Amino acid sequence: MPPAVAQNNNASTRRSTGSVRQRENRLHAQSGQAGTGSARRRKSRSPEARVAEEAQVQADVLARRKKRLPPIPGASSSNLSNTATLRHTVYEDVGDRGRTKLKPKPRAVTMFIDEDEDVTPIITNIVQDRPRLSNVQRSKRKDRSRSRETAHRHSRKTGTPEPLEDEEEHAYTGPLAHAEFTRMKLEMENLRKQMAMAKKTITKQSKVIDELRAELTNTNETHRTQRAEMEKLKTQSKKSDDLIASIESNLTCQVCMEIMLKPYGLSPCGHVLCMSCLLEWFKAAPPGVDEMDDDDYPNALPYRKKTCPCCRTTVHNRPIPLYVVKSLASAVDKSKVPVGALRPSPPPDDEDPWAGIFRDDKDFAEYWSTDEDDDDEDEDGEMYDDEDDYWSFDGYGTAEDDEPYNGPYVNPRWAPPTIHVDRDDYDFLDDDAEEFKMLQRGATLAMIGLFNMTYDHDTGICAVVDGENLVYLGWNVELHPDDETGEEYMDWILADMYDRPERWRVINDDDAGTWNAWRLVPEEENQDHDQTDSEVWAEDMETDEDDY
């Protein structure tokens, strides 16, 4: 007989038996007794009796939940002798807290089988369904155990009781537990290896991330530097574009508004235009009042007055090609052509684009030609007489009845002005202007502009011919009334230089290719004037005229 175990009469700590409804009724009964205050003591029972009673209650519950299998159709009552009975193994399970838990007794399954029918499939199905029925019964028992434990937990409203020794977890043993342990151990090893590999991978990836971060920082710094450099280049490009636009505007012809690929400069104003525009301008210039008409004189264009298209300044000499401007214009024009496009070849340079428009520098040699065919008569109408030795140039030169002068020629001295000029007629000139002084000494405004004439008190009147050659004419000039521009006078001067070299003092500059000439006067005509103030002399002339 087992030793006596102290029984705890506390209903809350004792495992309840019976169905859920019976346990709820017991709880209500206990609460009702506690409310009435009666201290009625329950009748004590021995452990064997309680165990037997609980086993009987559980057996009744299981018996009610058992269901009889449905009868097999076609079975008859006459086949009672061929009844197959299937029995389940009866086992006992030791429950918690040292109490023996009785399992439900197996119930015989009675099946009625006909003699003529084959019972092999039926028996096979029954045998195959045994594991399934066993699993279903196990799941039902687990569900009932969970429901009892849940109800037992909800019924406890007091503090958690101390666990008993029977409630401790049992150690699983056997081949299945060993196999499961081995499998879990291998799985743990695999997980450890995977974790180690993951750590290595994380370390490598961390290094790669650090390298990528450093590379990203360097890339951002490079991008920042490139952006700053790009902004700087944009500013420089804008300045370059503005500079190119300014240069292009300055290299544009003011007449045709195109880039001057053949620029020519005009003298004395200095304006630069393209050759084609200048040719059209000079050819289309109308003749002046005193100039020859093209209908009567087809070759009169070289002798016609020419002006600048921009400022209308008189142009005396041929336009000069400007090669520096041409190079700049070619570079600008080349930059405007798209990449890969074919540029048209520049037109060839003309040998002499100004032929027939301006007089040639060698044209003056025709005036003093010594050919035998031209000794008696010149093509322009000038008459030369070997006996008298003089030139007749439309009224200029030595008269036929004058005796030739065989004496010496000397440098002229200062002489007072010989012509009275009314200041009211030239109010646009200053009183001390050189033009006004030269007007008083026989020159005209047209002649002054045509030959770039200047006046100096010590050297007299100076004219520019053939570009840079200087001719000093003295202090007074005498023009023919019909020669308002002075061109005929200057032509006679140049012819007289070659015909009467004793009248001229010429100094050649071989390095520059120019020469300077001073007109000489007969020694007997060179007078020394006491008064050197031309203004006072002119005032005296005005006073004398007023007296008359």
C-alpha positions as CSV (number, residue, x, y, z in Angstrom):
1,M,0.0,0.0,0.0
2,P,1.4,3.4,-0.9
3,P,2.4,5.7,1.8
4,A,-0.1,8.2,3.0
5,V,0.0,11.5,1.3
6,A,-1.2,14.6,3.0
7,Q,-4.3,15.8,1.1
8,N,-5.0,19.4,0.6
9,N,-8.6,20.1,1.0
10,N,-8.4,23.4,-0.8
11,A,-10.8,23.1,-3.7
12,S,-8.9,25.6,-5.8
13,T,-5.6,23.6,-5.8
14,R,-7.2,20.2,-6.3
15,R,-7.6,19.0,-9.9
16,S,-11.3,18.9,-10.8
17,T,-12.8,15.9,-12.5
18,G,-15.9,15.5,-14.5
19,S,-17.2,17.6,-17.4
20,V,-16.9,21.3,-17.8
21,R,-20.6,21.8,-16.8
22,Q,-20.1,19.8,-13.6
23,R,-17.0,21.9,-12.7
24,E,-18.9,25.1,-13.3
25,N,-21.7,23.8,-11.0
26,R,-19.2,23.0,-8.3
27,L,-17.7,26.4,-8.5
28,H,-21.1,28.0,-8.2
29,A,-21.9,25.8,-5.3
30,Q,-18.7,26.7,-3.5
31,S,-19.3,30.4,-4.1
32,G,-22.8,30.0,-2.7
33,Q,-21.6,28.3,0.4
34,A,-19.0,30.9,0.9
35,G,-21.7,33.6,0.6
36,T,-24.0,32.0,3.2
37,G,-21.1,31.8,5.7
38,S,-21.8,28.2,6.6
39,A,-18.6,26.3,7.4
40,R,-19.9,22.9,6.4
41,R,-17.0,20.5,6.1
42,R,-16.9,18.2,3.2
43,K,-16.8,14.5,3.7
44,S,-13.2,13.2,3.3
45,R,-12.6,10.4,0.9
46,S,-9.7,8.1,0.4
47,P,-7.5,8.5,-2.7
48,E,-8.5,5.2,-4.1
49,A,-12.1,6.1,-4.0
50,R,-11.5,9.5,-5.6
51,V,-9.4,8.0,-8.3
52,A,-12.0,5.4,-9.0
53,E,-14.8,7.9,-9.1
54,E,-12.9,10.2,-11.4
55,A,-12.1,7.3,-13.7
56,Q,-15.8,6.3,-13.8
57,V,-16.8,9.9,-14.7
58,Q,-14.2,10.2,-17.5
59,A,-15.3,6.8,-18.8
60,D,-18.9,8.0,-19.0
61,V,-17.9,11.1,-20.9
62,L,-15.8,9.1,-23.3
63,A,-18.7,6.6,-23.7
64,R,-21.1,9.4,-24.6
65,R,-18.6,10.8,-27.2
66,K,-18.1,7.5,-28.8
67,K,-20.1,7.0,-32.0
68,R,-21.1,3.8,-33.5
69,L,-20.1,3.2,-37.1
70,P,-23.0,3.1,-39.5
71,P,-24.0,-0.4,-40.6
72,I,-22.8,-1.6,-43.9
73,P,-25.6,-1.6,-46.5
74,G,-26.6,-4.9,-47.8
75,A,-25.8,-6.7,-44.5
76,S,-28.6,-9.1,-43.2
77,S,-29.3,-10.5,-39.8
78,S,-28.7,-14.0,-41.1
79,N,-25.0,-13.4,-41.4
80,L,-24.4,-13.1,-37.7
81,S,-21.9,-15.9,-37.9
82,N,-19.6,-13.9,-40.3
83,T,-19.2,-10.9,-38.1
84,A,-15.7,-9.3,-38.1
85,T,-14.7,-7.6,-34.9
86,L,-11.9,-5.1,-34.7
87,R,-10.5,-4.3,-31.4
88,H,-8.1,-1.6,-30.3
89,T,-5.3,-2.0,-27.9
90,V,-6.2,-1.0,-24.5
91,Y,-3.6,1.1,-22.7
92,E,-3.3,3.1,-19.7
93,D,-1.7,6.6,-19.5
94,V,-0.3,7.9,-16.3
95,G,-1.8,11.3,-15.8
96,D,-0.4,14.3,-13.9
97,R,-0.1,14.5,-10.1
98,G,0.4,10.7,-9.7
99,R,-3.1,9.7,-10.6
100,T,-3.7,6.9,-13.0
101,K,-5.7,8.1,-16.0
102,L,-7.9,5.5,-17.4
103,K,-8.2,5.3,-21.2
104,P,-11.6,4.6,-22.8
105,K,-12.2,0.9,-23.4
106,P,-12.2,-0.2,-27.0
107,R,-15.5,-0.8,-28.5
108,A,-16.1,-3.7,-30.7
109,V,-17.1,-2.7,-34.2
110,T,-19.7,-5.1,-35.5
111,M,-20.0,-5.3,-39.2
112,F,-22.4,-7.5,-41.1
113,I,-20.9,-9.0,-44.3
114,D,-22.7,-11.0,-46.9
115,E,-21.3,-14.4,-47.7
116,D,-21.4,-13.8,-51.4
117,E,-19.6,-10.5,-51.3
118,D,-15.8,-10.1,-51.3
119,V,-14.7,-8.7,-47.9
120,T,-11.1,-8.2,-48.8
121,P,-11.5,-4.5,-49.8
122,I,-13.6,-3.7,-46.8
123,I,-11.1,-5.3,-44.4
124,T,-8.3,-3.6,-46.2
125,N,-10.0,-0.2,-45.9
126,I,-10.6,-0.8,-42.2
127,V,-7.0,-1.8,-41.6
128,Q,-5.8,1.3,-43.6
129,D,-8.2,3.5,-41.6
130,R,-6.8,2.4,-38.3
131,P,-3.9,4.8,-38.2
132,R,-6.2,7.6,-39.3
133,L,-8.7,6.8,-36.6
134,S,-5.9,6.6,-34.0
135,N,-4.6,10.0,-35.1
136,V,-8.2,11.4,-34.9
137,Q,-8.5,10.0,-31.4
138,R,-5.2,11.5,-30.3
139,S,-6.2,14.9,-31.6
140,K,-9.5,14.7,-29.8
141,R,-7.7,13.8,-26.5
142,K,-5.3,16.7,-27.0
143,D,-8.3,19.1,-27.6
144,R,-10.0,17.8,-24.4
145,S,-6.8,18.2,-22.4
146,R,-6.5,21.8,-23.7
147,S,-10.1,22.6,-22.9
148,R,-9.7,21.2,-19.3
149,E,-6.5,23.1,-18.7
150,T,-8.1,26.3,-20.1
151,A,-11.1,25.9,-17.8
152,H,-8.9,25.1,-14.9
153,R,-6.8,28.2,-15.5
154,H,-9.9,30.4,-15.8
155,S,-11.3,28.9,-12.5
156,R,-8.2,30.0,-10.6
157,K,-8.7,33.5,-9.2
158,T,-6.2,33.3,-6.5
159,G,-2.4,33.4,-6.6
160,T,-0.5,30.9,-8.8
161,P,0.1,27.8,-6.9
162,E,3.5,26.2,-6.6
163,P,4.1,23.6,-9.3
164,L,4.1,20.0,-8.3
165,E,6.7,17.4,-9.2
166,D,4.3,15.7,-11.6
167,E,4.0,18.9,-13.7
168,E,7.7,19.0,-14.5
169,E,8.6,18.4,-18.2
170,H,9.7,14.9,-19.0
171,A,12.9,14.2,-20.8
172,Y,12.4,12.7,-24.2
173,T,14.4,9.6,-24.9
174,G,14.5,7.0,-27.5
175,P,15.8,6.7,-31.2
176,L,13.4,9.3,-32.5
177,A,14.5,11.9,-29.9
178,H,18.2,11.0,-30.7
179,A,17.6,11.4,-34.4
180,E,15.7,14.7,-33.9
181,F,18.6,15.9,-31.6
182,T,21.2,15.0,-34.3
183,R,19.2,16.8,-36.9
184,M,18.8,19.9,-34.8
185,K,22.5,19.8,-34.0
186,L,23.4,19.6,-37.7
187,E,21.0,22.4,-38.4
188,M,22.6,24.5,-35.6
189,E,26.0,23.8,-37.1
190,N,24.8,24.8,-40.5
191,L,23.2,28.0,-39.1
192,R,26.5,28.8,-37.3
193,K,28.4,28.3,-40.6
194,Q,25.9,30.5,-42.4
195,M,26.2,33.1,-39.7
196,A,30.0,33.1,-40.0
197,M,29.7,33.4,-43.8
198,A,27.2,36.2,-43.3
199,K,29.5,38.0,-41.0
200,K,32.4,37.7,-43.5
201,T,30.1,38.9,-46.2
202,I,28.9,41.8,-44.1
203,T,32.6,42.7,-43.4
204,K,33.4,42.6,-47.1
205,Q,30.3,44.5,-48.0
206,S,31.1,47.1,-45.3
207,K,34.5,47.5,-46.8
208,V,33.0,47.8,-50.3
209,I,30.4,50.3,-48.9
210,D,33.3,52.4,-47.3
211,E,35.1,52.3,-50.6
212,L,32.0,53.3,-52.5
213,R,31.4,56.1,-50.0
214,A,34.9,57.4,-50.5
215,E,34.5,57.1,-54.2
216,L,31.2,59.0,-54.0
217,T,32.9,61.7,-52.0
218,N,35.7,62.0,-54.5
219,T,33.1,62.0,-57.3
220,N,31.1,64.7,-55.7
221,E,34.2,66.8,-55.2
222,T,35.2,66.2,-58.8
223,H,31.7,67.2,-59.9
224,R,31.9,70.3,-57.8
225,T,35.2,71.2,-59.3
226,Q,33.9,70.5,-62.8
227,R,30.8,72.6,-62.2
228,A,33.0,75.5,-61.0
229,E,35.3,75.1,-64.0
230,M,32.2,74.8,-66.2
231,E,30.9,78.1,-64.9
232,K,34.3,79.7,-65.4
233,L,34.4,78.4,-69.0
234,K,30.9,79.6,-69.6
235,T,31.9,83.1,-68.4
236,Q,35.0,83.0,-70.6
237,S,33.0,81.7,-73.5
238,K,30.5,84.5,-73.1
239,K,33.3,87.1,-73.1
240,S,34.9,85.4,-76.1
241,D,31.5,85.5,-78.0
242,D,31.1,89.2,-77.1
243,L,34.6,89.9,-78.3
244,I,34.1,88.0,-81.6
245,A,30.8,89.8,-82.1
246,S,32.5,93.1,-81.6
247,I,35.3,92.2,-84.0
248,E,32.8,90.9,-86.5
249,S,30.8,94.2,-86.3
250,N,34.0,96.2,-86.9
251,L,35.0,94.0,-89.8
252,T,31.6,94.5,-91.5
253,C,31.4,96.7,-94.5
254,Q,29.2,99.8,-93.9
255,V,27.8,99.6,-97.4
256,C,26.9,95.9,-98.0
257,M,26.9,94.8,-94.3
258,E,29.1,91.8,-95.1
259,I,32.5,90.8,-93.7
260,M,35.2,92.6,-95.7
261,L,37.2,89.7,-97.2
262,K,39.0,92.3,-99.4
263,P,39.3,95.4,-97.3
264,Y,40.7,98.6,-98.7
265,G,41.5,101.8,-96.8
266,L,40.8,105.3,-98.1
267,S,43.0,108.3,-97.7
268,P,42.9,110.8,-96.1
269,C,39.7,109.9,-94.0
270,G,40.9,106.3,-93.2
271,H,37.6,104.6,-93.6
272,V,37.8,100.9,-94.6
273,L,35.4,99.3,-97.1
274,C,35.3,96.2,-99.3
275,M,36.6,96.4,-102.8
276,S,33.4,95.6,-104.6
277,C,31.5,98.4,-102.8
278,L,34.2,101.0,-103.6
279,L,34.3,100.0,-107.2
280,E,30.5,100.4,-107.6
281,W,30.6,103.7,-105.6
282,F,33.4,105.3,-107.7
283,K,31.9,104.1,-111.0
284,A,28.4,105.4,-110.1
285,A,29.6,108.8,-108.9
286,P,28.0,111.6,-110.9
287,P,30.2,114.2,-112.6
288,G,30.6,117.6,-111.0
289,V,29.5,120.9,-112.5
290,D,33.0,121.6,-114.0
291,E,33.8,118.0,-114.8
292,M,33.6,116.2,-118.1
293,D,30.5,114.2,-119.0
294,D,30.9,110.5,-119.8
295,D,29.0,110.8,-123.1
296,D,31.5,113.3,-124.5
297,Y,34.6,111.9,-122.8
298,P,34.3,108.1,-122.1
299,N,37.8,108.1,-120.4
300,A,37.0,111.0,-118.0
301,L,36.4,108.7,-115.0
302,P,40.0,108.7,-113.8
303,Y,39.9,112.5,-113.8
304,R,36.6,112.8,-111.9
305,K,36.4,113.8,-108.3
306,K,35.9,110.9,-105.9
307,T,34.6,110.9,-102.4
308,C,34.4,108.6,-99.4
309,P,31.0,106.8,-99.2
310,C,31.0,107.3,-95.4
311,C,32.1,110.9,-94.8
312,R,32.2,112.3,-98.4
313,T,35.8,113.3,-98.0
314,T,37.6,113.8,-101.3
315,V,39.7,110.8,-102.2
316,H,42.9,111.7,-104.1
317,N,44.7,108.4,-104.4
318,R,44.0,104.8,-104.9
319,P,42.6,102.8,-102.0
320,I,45.2,100.8,-100.1
321,P,44.8,97.0,-99.4
322,L,44.8,96.2,-95.7
323,Y,46.3,92.7,-95.2
324,V,45.9,92.6,-91.4
325,V,42.2,93.4,-91.6
326,K,41.9,90.8,-94.4
327,S,43.5,88.1,-92.2
328,L,41.2,88.9,-89.3
329,A,38.1,88.9,-91.5
330,S,39.2,85.5,-93.0
331,A,39.6,84.0,-89.5
332,V,36.1,85.3,-88.4
333,D,34.5,84.0,-91.6
334,K,36.2,80.6,-91.1
335,S,34.8,80.3,-87.5
336,K,31.3,80.8,-88.7
337,V,31.4,77.9,-91.1
338,P,30.0,74.6,-89.6
339,V,32.4,71.8,-88.8
340,G,32.9,69.6,-91.9
341,A,31.4,72.0,-94.3
342,L,33.3,72.9,-97.4
343,R,34.4,76.5,-97.6
344,P,34.3,78.2,-101.0
345,S,37.7,79.1,-102.3
346,P,38.5,82.9,-102.1
347,P,38.4,84.8,-105.4
348,P,41.8,85.5,-107.0
349,D,43.2,88.9,-106.4
350,D,42.9,91.3,-109.3
351,E,46.1,92.7,-110.7
352,D,44.9,96.2,-110.7
353,P,41.2,96.6,-109.6
354,W,41.5,100.4,-109.8
355,A,42.5,100.6,-113.5
356,G,40.3,102.9,-115.4
357,I,39.1,104.6,-112.1
358,F,42.2,106.2,-110.8
359,R,45.1,107.6,-112.8
360,D,48.2,105.5,-112.9
361,D,51.4,106.9,-111.3
362,K,53.1,106.6,-114.7
363,D,50.4,108.7,-116.5
364,F,52.3,111.9,-115.7
365,A,55.3,110.7,-117.8
366,E,53.2,111.0,-120.9
367,Y,53.1,114.7,-120.4
368,W,56.9,115.0,-120.9
369,S,57.4,112.2,-123.4
370,T,60.4,112.6,-125.7
371,D,59.3,110.3,-128.5
372,E,59.8,111.6,-132.0
373,D,56.1,111.1,-132.9
374,D,55.0,113.4,-130.0
375,D,57.6,116.1,-130.3
376,D,55.3,118.6,-132.1
377,E,51.9,117.9,-130.6
378,D,50.8,116.3,-127.4
379,E,47.6,114.2,-127.2
380,D,46.1,116.5,-124.6
381,G,46.7,119.6,-126.7
382,E,49.8,120.9,-125.1
383,M,52.2,122.6,-127.6
384,Y,55.9,122.3,-127.2
385,D,58.3,124.6,-129.2
386,D,61.9,123.7,-129.4
387,E,62.9,127.2,-130.3
388,D,61.2,129.0,-127.5
389,D,61.7,126.2,-124.9
390,Y,58.4,126.5,-123.0
391,W,55.3,124.7,-122.0
392,S,51.8,126.0,-122.7
393,F,49.5,124.2,-120.2
394,D,46.1,125.9,-120.6
395,G,47.5,129.3,-119.7
396,Y,50.3,128.1,-117.5
397,G,54.0,128.5,-118.3
398,T,56.1,131.1,-120.1
399,A,54.5,133.3,-122.7
400,E,55.8,133.3,-126.3
401,D,56.8,137.0,-126.2
402,D,58.7,136.7,-123.0
403,E,62.4,136.5,-123.2
404,P,63.9,133.3,-121.8
405,Y,65.6,133.7,-118.4
406,N,69.1,132.4,-118.3
407,G,70.0,133.5,-114.8
408,P,70.2,131.6,-111.6
409,Y,67.2,130.3,-109.5
410,V,67.1,130.6,-105.7
411,N,64.8,129.6,-102.9
412,P,61.9,132.0,-102.6
413,R,61.4,134.2,-99.6
414,W,58.3,134.9,-97.6
415,A,55.8,137.0,-99.5
416,P,52.5,138.6,-98.4
417,P,49.1,137.3,-99.6
418,T,48.0,138.6,-102.9
419,I,44.2,138.0,-102.9
420,H,41.6,139.7,-100.7
421,V,39.1,137.2,-99.2
422,D,35.8,138.3,-97.5
423,R,35.5,136.6,-94.2
424,D,31.7,136.6,-94.5
425,D,31.9,134.3,-97.5
426,Y,33.8,131.8,-95.3
427,D,32.1,132.2,-92.0
428,F,32.4,128.4,-91.4
429,L,36.2,128.8,-91.2
430,D,38.1,130.0,-88.1
431,D,40.0,133.3,-88.4
432,D,43.3,131.5,-87.8
433,A,42.5,128.5,-90.0
434,E,45.1,127.3,-92.5
435,E,42.4,127.1,-95.2
436,F,41.7,130.8,-94.8
437,K,45.3,131.7,-95.1
438,M,45.7,129.6,-98.3
439,L,42.6,131.2,-99.8
440,Q,44.3,134.6,-99.4
441,R,47.4,133.2,-101.2
442,G,45.6,132.0,-104.4
443,A,44.4,128.4,-103.5
444,T,40.8,127.2,-103.6
445,L,39.0,124.9,-101.2
446,A,38.7,122.3,-103.8
447,M,42.4,122.4,-104.5
448,I,43.2,122.3,-100.8
449,G,41.1,119.2,-100.2
450,L,42.3,117.5,-103.4
451,F,46.0,117.8,-102.8
452,N,46.0,117.9,-98.9
453,M,47.6,121.3,-99.0
454,T,49.1,122.9,-95.8
455,Y,50.6,126.2,-95.0
456,D,53.5,127.1,-92.9
457,H,55.0,130.6,-92.3
458,D,58.5,129.4,-93.0
459,T,58.0,126.9,-95.8
460,G,54.9,128.3,-97.5
461,I,52.3,126.2,-99.3
462,C,52.9,122.4,-99.6
463,A,50.9,120.0,-101.7
464,V,50.9,116.2,-101.7
465,V,51.0,114.3,-105.0
466,D,51.2,110.6,-105.8
467,G,50.6,109.5,-102.3
468,E,53.5,110.8,-100.2
469,N,55.5,113.1,-102.5
470,L,55.6,116.7,-101.2
471,V,55.8,119.8,-103.5
472,Y,56.5,123.2,-101.9
473,L,54.9,125.8,-104.2
474,G,56.1,129.0,-102.4
475,W,53.9,131.5,-100.6
476,N,51.5,132.3,-103.4
477,V,50.0,130.4,-106.4
478,E,48.3,131.8,-109.5
479,L,45.4,129.7,-110.8
480,H,43.6,130.0,-114.1
481,P,40.1,131.3,-113.7
482,D,38.7,128.1,-115.2
483,D,40.9,125.8,-113.0
484,E,39.0,125.9,-109.8
485,T,40.2,122.5,-108.6
486,G,43.9,123.3,-109.3
487,E,44.4,119.9,-111.1
488,E,45.7,121.6,-114.3
489,Y,48.0,123.7,-112.3
490,M,49.5,120.7,-110.5
491,D,49.8,118.8,-113.8
492,W,51.8,121.7,-115.2
493,I,53.9,121.8,-112.0
494,L,54.9,118.1,-112.4
495,A,55.6,118.6,-116.1
496,D,57.8,121.6,-115.4
497,M,59.8,119.7,-112.8
498,Y,60.9,117.2,-115.5
499,D,61.2,119.8,-118.3
500,R,63.0,122.6,-116.4
501,P,64.9,120.9,-113.6
502,E,66.9,124.1,-112.9
503,R,63.7,125.6,-111.5
504,W,63.4,122.9,-108.9
505,R,65.3,121.4,-106.1
506,V,64.5,117.8,-105.7
507,I,65.6,115.4,-102.9
508,N,64.9,111.7,-103.4
509,D,64.4,109.2,-100.5
510,D,65.4,105.9,-102.0
511,D,64.6,104.0,-98.8
512,A,61.0,105.2,-98.7
513,G,60.6,105.6,-102.5
514,T,59.4,109.2,-102.2
515,W,60.8,112.6,-103.1
516,N,60.4,116.2,-102.0
517,A,60.6,119.2,-104.4
518,W,60.9,122.9,-103.8
519,R,60.0,125.5,-106.4
520,L,62.8,128.0,-107.1
521,V,62.3,131.6,-108.4
522,P,64.6,133.8,-110.5
523,E,67.1,135.6,-108.3
524,E,66.0,139.0,-109.7
525,E,62.4,138.4,-108.7
526,N,63.1,137.3,-105.1
527,Q,62.2,140.3,-103.0
528,D,62.8,140.8,-99.3
529,H,59.7,142.0,-97.6
530,D,60.1,143.9,-94.3
531,Q,56.6,143.0,-93.1
532,T,56.2,139.4,-92.2
533,D,52.8,139.5,-90.8
534,S,50.4,138.4,-93.4
535,E,47.4,139.6,-91.4
536,V,48.7,143.1,-91.3
537,W,49.5,143.0,-95.0
538,A,46.0,141.9,-95.8
539,E,44.5,144.6,-93.6
540,D,46.5,147.2,-95.5
541,M,45.2,145.8,-98.8
542,E,41.6,146.1,-97.5
543,T,42.3,149.7,-96.4
544,D,43.6,150.5,-99.9
545,E,40.6,149.0,-101.5
546,D,38.3,151.0,-99.2
547,D,40.0,154.2,-100.2
548,Y,39.3,153.6,-103.9
